[in-house]
């Protein structure tokens, strides 16, 4: 994103992911865990 001058140096500002992106990532991880679990049981 960029840097912001603060007192004695520069501080890098990190981008915060959108809530929708985090939800999508979470559901994808749950889906992958389900597939792995199903394959291990078979």
C-alpha positions in Angstrom: 0.0 0.0 0.0 2.7 2.5 0.9 4.6 3.9 3.8 3.8 6.7 6.3 6.4 8.9 7.8 6.4 8.6 11.6 8.8 10.4 13.9 12.2 8.7 13.4 11.4 6.4 10.5 8.9 4.9 8.1 6.2 2.4 9.1 4.8 0.1 6.5 1.0 -0.2 6.5 -0.3 -3.7 5.9 -3.4 -4.3 3.8 -6.3 -5.7 5.8 -8.2 -8.5 3.9 -11.9 -8.0 3.4 -14.3 -10.0 5.5 -15.6 -11.7 2.4 -12.1 -12.8 1.4 -11.6 -14.3 4.9 -14.9 -16.1 4.7 -14.0 -17.6 1.3 -10.6 -18.7 2.5 -12.2 -20.3 5.6 -14.8 -22.2 3.6 -12.1 -23.4 1.2 -10.0 -24.7 4.1 -13.0 -26.5 5.6 -13.8 -28.1 2.2 -10.2 -29.3 1.8 -10.2 -30.7 5.3 -13.4 -32.6 4.4 -12.0 -34.0 1.2 -8.8 -35.2 3.0 -10.8 -36.8 5.8 -13.0 -38.6 3.3 -10.0 -40.0 1.4 -8.3 -41.1 4.6 -11.5 -43.0 5.8 -11.9 -44.8 2.4 
